[in-house]
Amino acid sequence: MHRPSGRPAGMSAGIIVLAYVVSAVLWIALSDRLLSALVSDPAVLGTISTLKGWAFVAFTGAVLAGMLRRYDAQRAR
């Protein structure tokens, strides 16, 4: 299959990193503000915040693994 030479075949590494950073900042900033409005106990807030951070890392790691798997499959073809 021939692709037009002026258009990239996929997302560049820079765009992926930028998307990750923006989503991480938004996730942390917006969810911390919402959590602090809903939860008054600092200990519970700290626990939830820690779990939220680990969930974000696990989710983005899974997305990255899927993207790398797809990239490897495309290179193999």
Secondary structure, DSSP 4 states (H G I P E B T S, - for coil): -PPPTTS-SS--HHHHHHHHHHHHHHHHHHHHHHHHHH---HHHHHHHHHHHHHHHHHHHHHHHHHHHHHHHHHHH-
